[in-house]
Amino acid sequence: MLLGGLLTQALNWHWIFLVNAPLGIVVWILCRKLLPDASARPAEVRLDVAGVITVTVASLLAVYSVVESSTPRS
């Protein structure tokens, strides 16, 4: 927030959108250096069906609870 305030006071409020660009470039460079190459994956990759179902149900319950909590009960 401090950096955003300094940017808006010194330059213009449009500059706040460029704050994430250098950070994104640094993350991209670090990912290229630190993560293994995609071609080094094993030939057989299996789908985690139980994990997919668990994440889907958890996401549905989270969205449902947010939507229903804002609806007034009569």
mmJSON file of the N, C-alpha and C atoms, coordinates in Angstrom:
{"data_MODEL":{"atom_site":{
"group_PDB":["ATOM","ATOM","ATOM","ATOM","ATOM","ATOM","ATOM","ATOM","ATOM","ATOM","ATOM","ATOM","ATOM","ATOM","ATOM","ATOM","ATOM","ATOM","ATOM","ATOM","ATOM","ATOM","ATOM","ATOM","ATOM","ATOM","ATOM","ATOM","ATOM","ATOM","ATOM","ATOM","ATOM","ATOM","ATOM","ATOM","ATOM","ATOM","ATOM","ATOM","ATOM","ATOM","ATOM","ATOM","ATOM","ATOM","ATOM","ATOM","ATOM","ATOM","ATOM","ATOM","ATOM","ATOM","ATOM","ATOM","ATOM","ATOM","ATOM","ATOM","ATOM","ATOM","ATOM","ATOM","ATOM","ATOM","ATOM","ATOM","ATOM","ATOM","ATOM","ATOM","ATOM","ATOM","ATOM","ATOM","ATOM","ATOM","ATOM","ATOM","ATOM","ATOM","ATOM","ATOM","ATOM","ATOM","ATOM","ATOM","ATOM","ATOM","ATOM","ATOM","ATOM","ATOM","ATOM","ATOM","ATOM","ATOM","ATOM","ATOM","ATOM","ATOM","ATOM","ATOM","ATOM","ATOM","ATOM","ATOM","ATOM","ATOM","ATOM","ATOM","ATOM","ATOM","ATOM","ATOM","ATOM","ATOM","ATOM","ATOM","ATOM","ATOM","ATOM","ATOM","ATOM","ATOM","ATOM","ATOM","ATOM","ATOM","ATOM","ATOM","ATOM","ATOM","ATOM","ATOM","ATOM","ATOM","ATOM","ATOM","ATOM","ATOM","ATOM","ATOM","ATOM","ATOM","ATOM","ATOM","ATOM","ATOM","ATOM","ATOM","ATOM","ATOM","ATOM","ATOM","ATOM","ATOM","ATOM","ATOM","ATOM","ATOM","ATOM","ATOM","ATOM","ATOM","ATOM","ATOM","ATOM","ATOM","ATOM","ATOM","ATOM","ATOM","ATOM","ATOM","ATOM","ATOM","ATOM","ATOM","ATOM","ATOM","ATOM","ATOM","ATOM","ATOM","ATOM","ATOM","ATOM","ATOM","ATOM","ATOM","ATOM","ATOM","ATOM","ATOM","ATOM","ATOM","ATOM","ATOM","ATOM","ATOM","ATOM","ATOM","ATOM","ATOM","ATOM","ATOM","ATOM","ATOM","ATOM","ATOM","ATOM","ATOM","ATOM","ATOM","ATOM","ATOM","ATOM","ATOM","ATOM","ATOM"],
"id":[1,2,3,4,5,6,7,8,9,10,11,12,13,14,15,16,17,18,19,20,21,22,23,24,25,26,27,28,29,30,31,32,33,34,35,36,37,38,39,40,41,42,43,44,45,46,47,48,49,50,51,52,53,54,55,56,57,58,59,60,61,62,63,64,65,66,67,68,69,70,71,72,73,74,75,76,77,78,79,80,81,82,83,84,85,86,87,88,89,90,91,92,93,94,95,96,97,98,99,100,101,102,103,104,105,106,107,108,109,110,111,112,113,114,115,116,117,118,119,120,121,122,123,124,125,126,127,128,129,130,131,132,133,134,135,136,137,138,139,140,141,142,143,144,145,146,147,148,149,150,151,152,153,154,155,156,157,158,159,160,161,162,163,164,165,166,167,168,169,170,171,172,173,174,175,176,177,178,179,180,181,182,183,184,185,186,187,188,189,190,191,192,193,194,195,196,197,198,199,200,201,202,203,204,205,206,207,208,209,210,211,212,213,214,215,216,217,218,219,220,221,222],
"type_symbol":["N","C","C","N","C","C","N","C","C","N","C","C","N","C","C","N","C","C","N","C","C","N","C","C","N","C","C","N","C","C","N","C","C","N","C","C","N","C","C","N","C","C","N","C","C","N","C","C","N","C","C","N","C","C","N","C","C","N","C","C","N","C","C","N","C","C","N","C","C","N","C","C","N","C","C","N","C","C","N","C","C","N","C","C","N","C","C","N","C","C","N","C","C","N","C","C","N","C","C","N","C","C","N","C","C","N","C","C","N","C","C","N","C","C","N","C","C","N","C","C","N","C","C","N","C","C","N","C","C","N","C","C","N","C","C","N","C","C","N","C","C","N","C","C","N","C","C","N","C","C","N","C","C","N","C","C","N","C","C","N","C","C","N","C","C","N","C","C","N","C","C","N","C","C","N","C","C","N","C","C","N","C","C","N","C","C","N","C","C","N","C","C","N","C","C","N","C","C","N","C","C","N","C","C","N","C","C","N","C","C","N","C","C","N","C","C","N","C","C","N","C","C"],
"label_atom_id":["N","CA","C","N","CA","C","N","CA","C","N","CA","C","N","CA","C","N","CA","C","N","CA","C","N","CA","C","N","CA","C","N","CA","C","N","CA","C","N","CA","C","N","CA","C","N","CA","C","N","CA","C","N","CA","C","N","CA","C","N","CA","C","N","CA","C","N","CA","C","N","CA","C","N","CA","C","N","CA","C","N","CA","C","N","CA","C","N","CA","C","N","CA","C","N","CA","C","N","CA","C","N","CA","C","N","CA","C","N","CA","C","N","CA","C","N","CA","C","N","CA","C","N","CA","C","N","CA","C","N","CA","C","N","CA","C","N","CA","C","N","CA","C","N","CA","C","N","CA","C","N","CA","C","N","CA","C","N","CA","C","N","CA","C","N","CA","C","N","CA","C","N","CA","C","N","CA","C","N","CA","C","N","CA","C","N","CA","C","N","CA","C","N","CA","C","N","CA","C","N","CA","C","N","CA","C","N","CA","C","N","CA","C","N","CA","C","N","CA","C","N","CA","C","N","CA","C","N","CA","C","N","CA","C","N","CA","C","N","CA","C","N","CA","C","N","CA","C","N","CA","C","N","CA","C","N","CA","C"],
"label_alt_id":[null,null,null,null,null,null,null,null,null,null,null,null,null,null,null,null,null,null,null,null,null,null,null,null,null,null,null,null,null,null,null,null,null,null,null,null,null,null,null,null,null,null,null,null,null,null,null,null,null,null,null,null,null,null,null,null,null,null,null,null,null,null,null,null,null,null,null,null,null,null,null,null,null,null,null,null,null,null,null,null,null,null,null,null,null,null,null,null,null,null,null,null,null,null,null,null,null,null,null,null,null,null,null,null,null,null,null,null,null,null,null,null,null,null,null,null,null,null,null,null,null,null,null,null,null,null,null,null,null,null,null,null,null,null,null,null,null,null,null,null,null,null,null,null,null,null,null,null,null,null,null,null,null,null,null,null,null,null,null,null,null,null,null,null,null,null,null,null,null,null,null,null,null,null,null,null,null,null,null,null,null,null,null,null,null,null,null,null,null,null,null,null,null,null,null,null,null,null,null,null,null,null,null,null,null,null,null,null,null,null,null,null,null,null,null,null,null,null,null,null,null,null],
"label_comp_id":["MET","MET","MET","LEU","LEU","LEU","LEU","LEU","LEU","GLY","GLY","GLY","GLY","GLY","GLY","LEU","LEU","LEU","LEU","LEU","LEU","THR","THR","THR","GLN","GLN","GLN","ALA","ALA","ALA","LEU","LEU","LEU","ASN","ASN","ASN","TRP","TRP","TRP","HIS","HIS","HIS","TRP","TRP","TRP","ILE","ILE","ILE","PHE","PHE","PHE","LEU","LEU","LEU","VAL","VAL","VAL","ASN","ASN","ASN","ALA","ALA","ALA","PRO","PRO","PRO","LEU","LEU","LEU","GLY","GLY","GLY","ILE","ILE","ILE","VAL","VAL","VAL","VAL","VAL","VAL","TRP","TRP","TRP","ILE","ILE","ILE","LEU","LEU","LEU","CYS","CYS","CYS","ARG","ARG","ARG","LYS","LYS","LYS","LEU","LEU","LEU","LEU","LEU","LEU","PRO","PRO","PRO","ASP","ASP","ASP","ALA","ALA","ALA","SER","SER","SER","ALA","ALA","ALA","ARG","ARG","ARG","PRO","PRO","PRO","ALA","ALA","ALA","GLU","GLU","GLU","VAL","VAL","VAL","ARG","ARG","ARG","LEU","LEU","LEU","ASP","ASP","ASP","VAL","VAL","VAL","ALA","ALA","ALA","GLY","GLY","GLY","VAL","VAL","VAL","ILE","ILE","ILE","THR","THR","THR","VAL","VAL","VAL","THR","THR","THR","VAL","VAL","VAL","ALA","ALA","ALA","SER","SER","SER","LEU","LEU","LEU","LEU","LEU","LEU","ALA","ALA","ALA","VAL","VAL","VAL","TYR","TYR","TYR","SER","SER","SER","VAL","VAL","VAL","VAL","VAL","VAL","GLU","GLU","GLU","SER","SER","SER","SER","SER","SER","THR","THR","THR","PRO","PRO","PRO","ARG","ARG","ARG","SER","SER","SER"],
"label_asym_id":["A","A","A","A","A","A","A","A","A","A","A","A","A","A","A","A","A","A","A","A","A","A","A","A","A","A","A","A","A","A","A","A","A","A","A","A","A","A","A","A","A","A","A","A","A","A","A","A","A","A","A","A","A","A","A","A","A","A","A","A","A","A","A","A","A","A","A","A","A","A","A","A","A","A","A","A","A","A","A","A","A","A","A","A","A","A","A","A","A","A","A","A","A","A","A","A","A","A","A","A","A","A","A","A","A","A","A","A","A","A","A","A","A","A","A","A","A","A","A","A","A","A","A","A","A","A","A","A","A","A","A","A","A","A","A","A","A","A","A","A","A","A","A","A","A","A","A","A","A","A","A","A","A","A","A","A","A","A","A","A","A","A","A","A","A","A","A","A","A","A","A","A","A","A","A","A","A","A","A","A","A","A","A","A","A","A","A","A","A","A","A","A","A","A","A","A","A","A","A","A","A","A","A","A","A","A","A","A","A","A","A","A","A","A","A","A","A","A","A","A","A","A"],
"label_entity_id":["1","1","1","1","1","1","1","1","1","1","1","1","1","1","1","1","1","1","1","1","1","1","1","1","1","1","1","1","1","1","1","1","1","1","1","1","1","1","1","1","1","1","1","1","1","1","1","1","1","1","1","1","1","1","1","1","1","1","1","1","1","1","1","1","1","1","1","1","1","1","1","1","1","1","1","1","1","1","1","1","1","1","1","1","1","1","1","1","1","1","1","1","1","1","1","1","1","1","1","1","1","1","1","1","1","1","1","1","1","1","1","1","1","1","1","1","1","1","1","1","1","1","1","1","1","1","1","1","1","1","1","1","1","1","1","1","1","1","1","1","1","1","1","1","1","1","1","1","1","1","1","1","1","1","1","1","1","1","1","1","1","1","1","1","1","1","1","1","1","1","1","1","1","1","1","1","1","1","1","1","1","1","1","1","1","1","1","1","1","1","1","1","1","1","1","1","1","1","1","1","1","1","1","1","1","1","1","1","1","1","1","1","1","1","1","1","1","1","1","1","1","1"],
"label_seq_id":[1,1,1,2,2,2,3,3,3,4,4,4,5,5,5,6,6,6,7,7,7,8,8,8,9,9,9,10,10,10,11,11,11,12,12,12,13,13,13,14,14,14,15,15,15,16,16,16,17,17,17,18,18,18,19,19,19,20,20,20,21,21,21,22,22,22,23,23,23,24,24,24,25,25,25,26,26,26,27,27,27,28,28,28,29,29,29,30,30,30,31,31,31,32,32,32,33,33,33,34,34,34,35,35,35,36,36,36,37,37,37,38,38,38,39,39,39,40,40,40,41,41,41,42,42,42,43,43,43,44,44,44,45,45,45,46,46,46,47,47,47,48,48,48,49,49,49,50,50,50,51,51,51,52,52,52,53,53,53,54,54,54,55,55,55,56,56,56,57,57,57,58,58,58,59,59,59,60,60,60,61,61,61,62,62,62,63,63,63,64,64,64,65,65,65,66,66,66,67,67,67,68,68,68,69,69,69,70,70,70,71,71,71,72,72,72,73,73,73,74,74,74],
"pdbx_PDB_ins_code":[null,null,null,null,null,null,null,null,null,null,null,null,null,null,null,null,null,null,null,null,null,null,null,null,null,null,null,null,null,null,null,null,null,null,null,null,null,null,null,null,null,null,null,null,null,null,null,null,null,null,null,null,null,null,null,null,null,null,null,null,null,null,null,null,null,null,null,null,null,null,null,null,null,null,null,null,null,null,null,null,null,null,null,null,null,null,null,null,null,null,null,null,null,null,null,null,null,null,null,null,null,null,null,null,null,null,null,null,null,null,null,null,null,null,null,null,null,null,null,null,null,null,null,null,null,null,null,null,null,null,null,null,null,null,null,null,null,null,null,null,null,null,null,null,null,null,null,null,null,null,null,null,null,null,null,null,null,null,null,null,null,null,null,null,null,null,null,null,null,null,null,null,null,null,null,null,null,null,null,null,null,null,null,null,null,null,null,null,null,null,null,null,null,null,null,null,null,null,null,null,null,null,null,null,null,null,null,null,null,null,null,null,null,null,null,null,null,null,null,null,null,null],
"Cartn_x":[0.824,0.0,0.873,1.982,2.881,3.437,3.847,4.368,3.288,2.06,0.96,0.691,0.753,0.569,1.672,2.893,4.015,3.904,3.509,3.365,2.267,1.15,0.053,0.38,1.141,1.511,2.604,3.589,4.731,4.446,3.759,3.556,2.083,1.355,-0.055,-0.646,-1.959,-2.564,-2.46,-2.21,-2.059,-0.827,0.169,1.419,1.26,0.182,0.013,-0.173,-0.624,-0.827,0.494,1.567,2.864,3.711,3.205,3.958,4.153,3.161,3.24,4.1,4.377,5.161,6.585,7.366,8.714,8.674,7.711,7.576,7.265,6.392,6.065,7.258,8.074,9.277,10.269,10.45,11.36,10.869,9.57,9.004,9.171,8.952,9.098,10.547,11.506,12.92,13.28,12.821,13.105,12.47,11.269,10.615,11.404,11.905,12.682,13.966,14.558,15.817,15.607,14.574,14.433,13.563,12.563,11.669,12.267,12.012,12.571,11.924,12.65,12.172,10.946,10.006,8.777,9.034,10.092,10.395,10.968,11.318,11.877,10.792,9.533,8.44,8.438,7.914,7.774,6.756,6.911,6.055,4.602,4.377,3.005,2.623,1.607,1.097,-0.36,-0.693,-2.062,-2.831,-4.114,-4.994,-5.422,-5.337,-5.759,-7.256,-8.07,-9.526,-10.062,-9.591,-10.066,-9.734,-8.562,-8.184,-9.03,-9.337,-10.179,-11.572,-12.128,-13.474,-13.464,-12.449,-12.368,-12.261,-11.415,-11.25,-12.525,-13.179,-14.409,-15.513,-15.693,-16.731,-16.416,-15.154,-14.774,-15.02,-14.713,-14.956,-16.453,-17.238,-18.691,-19.27,-18.827,-19.316,-18.899,-17.687,-17.226,-18.047,-18.289,-19.079,-20.519,-21.082,-22.457,-22.608,-21.634,-21.734,-21.624,-20.793,-20.678,-21.961,-22.525,-23.75,-24.918,-25.043,-26.172,-26.027,-24.816,-24.641,-25.072,-25.052,-25.454,-26.939,-27.63,-29.067,-29.818,-30.69,-31.452,-32.494,-32.621,-33.612,-34.918,-36.048,-37.332,-38.04],
"Cartn_y":[-1.183,0.0,1.253,1.159,2.313,2.623,1.583,1.782,2.339,1.842,2.364,3.825,4.208,5.611,6.501,6.004,6.784,6.948,5.878,5.971,6.947,6.912,7.811,9.263,9.49,10.867,11.404,10.568,11.04,11.065,10.053,9.956,10.148,9.045,9.071,7.744,7.675,6.434,5.316,5.625,4.596,3.724,4.247,3.521,2.357,2.322,1.214,-0.112,-0.074,-1.306,-1.909,-1.12,-1.613,-2.183,-2.148,-2.668,-4.176,-4.893,-6.343,-6.827,-5.993,-6.422,-6.847,-6.063,-6.528,-7.772,-7.845,-9.014,-10.256,-10.133,-11.246,-11.703,-10.766,-11.11,-11.869,-11.42,-12.1,-13.514,-13.677,-15.009,-15.908,-15.378,-16.178,-16.655,-15.76,-16.136,-17.198,-17.021,-18.007,-19.354,-19.354,-20.615,-21.333,-20.599,-21.21,-21.846,-21.222,-21.724,-22.847,-22.754,-23.663,-24.887,-24.764,-25.886,-26.832,-28.129,-29.079,-28.913,-29.363,-29.281,-30.174,-29.739,-30.501,-31.819,-31.92,-33.16,-34.218,-33.853,-34.797,-35.532,-35.355,-36.03,-37.523,-38.311,-39.739,-39.957,-41.068,-41.34,-41.546,-42.192,-42.488,-41.592,-40.766,-39.897,-40.273,-40.613,-41.032,-39.878,-39.847,-38.822,-39.2,-38.257,-38.472,-38.186,-39.2,-39.036,-38.608,-39.211,-38.844,-37.382,-36.931,-35.541,-34.579,-34.953,-34.107,-33.968,-35.08,-35.048,-34.231,-34.413,-33.677,-32.178,-31.763,-30.328,-29.75,-30.493,-30.01,-29.837,-30.824,-30.733,-29.603,-29.455,-28.38,-27.011,-26.861,-25.582,-25.291,-26.311,-26.114,-25.718,-26.372,-26.027,-24.618,-24.221,-22.872,-21.817,-22.006,-21.048,-21.031,-22.201,-22.283,-21.568,-21.751,-21.097,-19.583,-19.086,-17.636,-17.072,-17.752,-17.273,-17.304,-18.388,-18.515,-17.63,-17.295,-16.447,-15.017,-14.599,-13.226,-13.124,-14.254,-14.249,-14.163,-13.138,-13.025,-14.137,-14.677,-15.719,-15.065,-15.655,-15.102,-16.026],
"Cartn_z":[0.0,0.0,0.0,0.674,0.724,-0.661,-1.38,-2.729,-3.661,-3.524,-4.332,-4.042,-2.774,-2.407,-2.951,-2.876,-3.411,-4.924,-5.609,-7.065,-7.462,-6.775,-7.146,-6.819,-5.767,-5.427,-6.348,-6.652,-7.425,-8.923,-9.426,-10.866,-11.213,-11.259,-11.622,-11.167,-11.02,-10.546,-11.573,-12.838,-13.864,-13.635,-12.955,-12.739,-11.775,-10.994,-10.047,-10.773,-12.022,-12.774,-13.247,-13.252,-13.7,-12.569,-11.337,-10.204,-10.34,-10.846,-10.938,-12.099,-13.072,-14.231,-13.853,-13.115,-12.739,-11.854,-10.971,-10.12,-10.948,-11.929,-12.804,-13.619,-14.067,-14.83,-13.95,-12.723,-11.795,-11.507,-11.26,-10.997,-12.214,-13.403,-14.618,-14.777,-14.536,-14.65,-13.616,-12.382,-11.348,-11.658,-12.204,-12.574,-13.663,-14.63,-15.711,-15.175,-14.146,-13.607,-12.586,-11.756,-10.622,-10.888,-11.753,-12.006,-13.035,-12.894,-13.865,-15.229,-16.235,-17.61,-17.787,-18.601,-18.813,-19.524,-20.285,-20.987,-20.05,-18.829,-17.866,-17.086,-17.442,-16.752,-17.064,-16.146,-16.45,-17.563,-18.276,-19.429,-19.021,-17.88,-17.462,-16.292,-16.498,-15.451,-15.222,-13.978,-13.667,-13.037,-13.306,-12.773,-11.36,-10.439,-9.055,-8.957,-9.182,-9.224,-7.87,-6.804,-5.462,-5.148,-5.553,-5.331,-6.137,-7.379,-8.23,-7.626,-7.176,-6.576,-5.29,-4.459,-3.193,-3.423,-4.343,-4.616,-5.219,-6.097,-6.717,-5.682,-4.823,-3.789,-2.808,-2.416,-1.5,-2.126,-3.409,-4.096,-4.187,-4.514,-4.586,-3.237,-2.169,-0.839,-0.419,-0.776,-0.436,-1.165,-2.453,-3.222,-2.724,-2.456,-1.97,-0.622,0.261,1.567,1.453,0.553,0.366,-0.22,-1.213,-1.859,-0.88,-0.135,0.789,2.021,2.418,3.593,3.311,2.054,1.738,1.43,1.327,1.057,2.375,2.537,3.806,3.909,5.099,5.369,5.801,5.396,5.826,6.772],
"occupancy":[1.0,1.0,1.0,1.0,1.0,1.0,1.0,1.0,1.0,1.0,1.0,1.0,1.0,1.0,1.0,1.0,1.0,1.0,1.0,1.0,1.0,1.0,1.0,1.0,1.0,1.0,1.0,1.0,1.0,1.0,1.0,1.0,1.0,1.0,1.0,1.0,1.0,1.0,1.0,1.0,1.0,1.0,1.0,1.0,1.0,1.0,1.0,1.0,1.0,1.0,1.0,1.0,1.0,1.0,1.0,1.0,1.0,1.0,1.0,1.0,1.0,1.0,1.0,1.0,1.0,1.0,1.0,1.0,1.0,1.0,1.0,1.0,1.0,1.0,1.0,1.0,1.0,1.0,1.0,1.0,1.0,1.0,1.0,1.0,1.0,1.0,1.0,1.0,1.0,1.0,1.0,1.0,1.0,1.0,1.0,1.0,1.0,1.0,1.0,1.0,1.0,1.0,1.0,1.0,1.0,1.0,1.0,1.0,1.0,1.0,1.0,1.0,1.0,1.0,1.0,1.0,1.0,1.0,1.0,1.0,1.0,1.0,1.0,1.0,1.0,1.0,1.0,1.0,1.0,1.0,1.0,1.0,1.0,1.0,1.0,1.0,1.0,1.0,1.0,1.0,1.0,1.0,1.0,1.0,1.0,1.0,1.0,1.0,1.0,1.0,1.0,1.0,1.0,1.0,1.0,1.0,1.0,1.0,1.0,1.0,1.0,1.0,1.0,1.0,1.0,1.0,1.0,1.0,1.0,1.0,1.0,1.0,1.0,1.0,1.0,1.0,1.0,1.0,1.0,1.0,1.0,1.0,1.0,1.0,1.0,1.0,1.0,1.0,1.0,1.0,1.0,1.0,1.0,1.0,1.0,1.0,1.0,1.0,1.0,1.0,1.0,1.0,1.0,1.0,1.0,1.0,1.0,1.0,1.0,1.0,1.0,1.0,1.0,1.0,1.0,1.0,1.0,1.0,1.0,1.0,1.0,1.0],
"B_iso_or_equiv":[0.0,0.0,0.0,0.0,0.0,0.0,0.0,0.0,0.0,0.0,0.0,0.0,0.0,0.0,0.0,0.0,0.0,0.0,0.0,0.0,0.0,0.0,0.0,0.0,0.0,0.0,0.0,0.0,0.0,0.0,0.0,0.0,0.0,0.0,0.0,0.0,0.0,0.0,0.0,0.0,0.0,0.0,0.0,0.0,0.0,0.0,0.0,0.0,0.0,0.0,0.0,0.0,0.0,0.0,0.0,0.0,0.0,0.0,0.0,0.0,0.0,0.0,0.0,0.0,0.0,0.0,0.0,0.0,0.0,0.0,0.0,0.0,0.0,0.0,0.0,0.0,0.0,0.0,0.0,0.0,0.0,0.0,0.0,0.0,0.0,0.0,0.0,0.0,0.0,0.0,0.0,0.0,0.0,0.0,0.0,0.0,0.0,0.0,0.0,0.0,0.0,0.0,0.0,0.0,0.0,0.0,0.0,0.0,0.0,0.0,0.0,0.0,0.0,0.0,0.0,0.0,0.0,0.0,0.0,0.0,0.0,0.0,0.0,0.0,0.0,0.0,0.0,0.0,0.0,0.0,0.0,0.0,0.0,0.0,0.0,0.0,0.0,0.0,0.0,0.0,0.0,0.0,0.0,0.0,0.0,0.0,0.0,0.0,0.0,0.0,0.0,0.0,0.0,0.0,0.0,0.0,0.0,0.0,0.0,0.0,0.0,0.0,0.0,0.0,0.0,0.0,0.0,0.0,0.0,0.0,0.0,0.0,0.0,0.0,0.0,0.0,0.0,0.0,0.0,0.0,0.0,0.0,0.0,0.0,0.0,0.0,0.0,0.0,0.0,0.0,0.0,0.0,0.0,0.0,0.0,0.0,0.0,0.0,0.0,0.0,0.0,0.0,0.0,0.0,0.0,0.0,0.0,0.0,0.0,0.0,0.0,0.0,0.0,0.0,0.0,0.0,0.0,0.0,0.0,0.0,0.0,0.0],
"pdbx_formal_charge":[null,null,null,null,null,null,null,null,null,null,null,null,null,null,null,null,null,null,null,null,null,null,null,null,null,null,null,null,null,null,null,null,null,null,null,null,null,null,null,null,null,null,null,null,null,null,null,null,null,null,null,null,null,null,null,null,null,null,null,null,null,null,null,null,null,null,null,null,null,null,null,null,null,null,null,null,null,null,null,null,null,null,null,null,null,null,null,null,null,null,null,null,null,null,null,null,null,null,null,null,null,null,null,null,null,null,null,null,null,null,null,null,null,null,null,null,null,null,null,null,null,null,null,null,null,null,null,null,null,null,null,null,null,null,null,null,null,null,null,null,null,null,null,null,null,null,null,null,null,null,null,null,null,null,null,null,null,null,null,null,null,null,null,null,null,null,null,null,null,null,null,null,null,null,null,null,null,null,null,null,null,null,null,null,null,null,null,null,null,null,null,null,null,null,null,null,null,null,null,null,null,null,null,null,null,null,null,null,null,null,null,null,null,null,null,null,null,null,null,null,null,null],
"auth_seq_id":[1,1,1,2,2,2,3,3,3,4,4,4,5,5,5,6,6,6,7,7,7,8,8,8,9,9,9,10,10,10,11,11,11,12,12,12,13,13,13,14,14,14,15,15,15,16,16,16,17,17,17,18,18,18,19,19,19,20,20,20,21,21,21,22,22,22,23,23,23,24,24,24,25,25,25,26,26,26,27,27,27,28,28,28,29,29,29,30,30,30,31,31,31,32,32,32,33,33,33,34,34,34,35,35,35,36,36,36,37,37,37,38,38,38,39,39,39,40,40,40,41,41,41,42,42,42,43,43,43,44,44,44,45,45,45,46,46,46,47,47,47,48,48,48,49,49,49,50,50,50,51,51,51,52,52,52,53,53,53,54,54,54,55,55,55,56,56,56,57,57,57,58,58,58,59,59,59,60,60,60,61,61,61,62,62,62,63,63,63,64,64,64,65,65,65,66,66,66,67,67,67,68,68,68,69,69,69,70,70,70,71,71,71,72,72,72,73,73,73,74,74,74],
"auth_comp_id":["MET","MET","MET","LEU","LEU","LEU","LEU","LEU","LEU","GLY","GLY","GLY","GLY","GLY","GLY","LEU","LEU","LEU","LEU","LEU","LEU","THR","THR","THR","GLN","GLN","GLN","ALA","ALA","ALA","LEU","LEU","LEU","ASN","ASN","ASN","TRP","TRP","TRP","HIS","HIS","HIS","TRP","TRP","TRP","ILE","ILE","ILE","PHE","PHE","PHE","LEU","LEU","LEU","VAL","VAL","VAL","ASN","ASN","ASN","ALA","ALA","ALA","PRO","PRO","PRO","LEU","LEU","LEU","GLY","GLY","GLY","ILE","ILE","ILE","VAL","VAL","VAL","VAL","VAL","VAL","TRP","TRP","TRP","ILE","ILE","ILE","LEU","LEU","LEU","CYS","CYS","CYS","ARG","ARG","ARG","LYS","LYS","LYS","LEU","LEU","LEU","LEU","LEU","LEU","PRO","PRO","PRO","ASP","ASP","ASP","ALA","ALA","ALA","SER","SER","SER","ALA","ALA","ALA","ARG","ARG","ARG","PRO","PRO","PRO","ALA","ALA","ALA","GLU","GLU","GLU","VAL","VAL","VAL","ARG","ARG","ARG","LEU","LEU","LEU","ASP","ASP","ASP","VAL","VAL","VAL","ALA","ALA","ALA","GLY","GLY","GLY","VAL","VAL","VAL","ILE","ILE","ILE","THR","THR","THR","VAL","VAL","VAL","THR","THR","THR","VAL","VAL","VAL","ALA","ALA","ALA","SER","SER","SER","LEU","LEU","LEU","LEU","LEU","LEU","ALA","ALA","ALA","VAL","VAL","VAL","TYR","TYR","TYR","SER","SER","SER","VAL","VAL","VAL","VAL","VAL","VAL","GLU","GLU","GLU","SER","SER","SER","SER","SER","SER","THR","THR","THR","PRO","PRO","PRO","ARG","ARG","ARG","SER","SER","SER"],
"auth_asym_id":["A","A","A","A","A","A","A","A","A","A","A","A","A","A","A","A","A","A","A","A","A","A","A","A","A","A","A","A","A","A","A","A","A","A","A","A","A","A","A","A","A","A","A","A","A","A","A","A","A","A","A","A","A","A","A","A","A","A","A","A","A","A","A","A","A","A","A","A","A","A","A","A","A","A","A","A","A","A","A","A","A","A","A","A","A","A","A","A","A","A","A","A","A","A","A","A","A","A","A","A","A","A","A","A","A","A","A","A","A","A","A","A","A","A","A","A","A","A","A","A","A","A","A","A","A","A","A","A","A","A","A","A","A","A","A","A","A","A","A","A","A","A","A","A","A","A","A","A","A","A","A","A","A","A","A","A","A","A","A","A","A","A","A","A","A","A","A","A","A","A","A","A","A","A","A","A","A","A","A","A","A","A","A","A","A","A","A","A","A","A","A","A","A","A","A","A","A","A","A","A","A","A","A","A","A","A","A","A","A","A","A","A","A","A","A","A","A","A","A","A","A","A"],
"auth_atom_id":["N","CA","C","N","CA","C","N","CA","C","N","CA","C","N","CA","C","N","CA","C","N","CA","C","N","CA","C","N","CA","C","N","CA","C","N","CA","C","N","CA","C","N","CA","C","N","CA","C","N","CA","C","N","CA","C","N","CA","C","N","CA","C","N","CA","C","N","CA","C","N","CA","C","N","CA","C","N","CA","C","N","CA","C","N","CA","C","N","CA","C","N","CA","C","N","CA","C","N","CA","C","N","CA","C","N","CA","C","N","CA","C","N","CA","C","N","CA","C","N","CA","C","N","CA","C","N","CA","C","N","CA","C","N","CA","C","N","CA","C","N","CA","C","N","CA","C","N","CA","C","N","CA","C","N","CA","C","N","CA","C","N","CA","C","N","CA","C","N","CA","C","N","CA","C","N","CA","C","N","CA","C","N","CA","C","N","CA","C","N","CA","C","N","CA","C","N","CA","C","N","CA","C","N","CA","C","N","CA","C","N","CA","C","N","CA","C","N","CA","C","N","CA","C","N","CA","C","N","CA","C","N","CA","C","N","CA","C","N","CA","C","N","CA","C","N","CA","C","N","CA","C","N","CA","C","N","CA","C"],
"pdbx_PDB_model_num":[1,1,1,1,1,1,1,1,1,1,1,1,1,1,1,1,1,1,1,1,1,1,1,1,1,1,1,1,1,1,1,1,1,1,1,1,1,1,1,1,1,1,1,1,1,1,1,1,1,1,1,1,1,1,1,1,1,1,1,1,1,1,1,1,1,1,1,1,1,1,1,1,1,1,1,1,1,1,1,1,1,1,1,1,1,1,1,1,1,1,1,1,1,1,1,1,1,1,1,1,1,1,1,1,1,1,1,1,1,1,1,1,1,1,1,1,1,1,1,1,1,1,1,1,1,1,1,1,1,1,1,1,1,1,1,1,1,1,1,1,1,1,1,1,1,1,1,1,1,1,1,1,1,1,1,1,1,1,1,1,1,1,1,1,1,1,1,1,1,1,1,1,1,1,1,1,1,1,1,1,1,1,1,1,1,1,1,1,1,1,1,1,1,1,1,1,1,1,1,1,1,1,1,1,1,1,1,1,1,1,1,1,1,1,1,1,1,1,1,1,1,1]
}}}
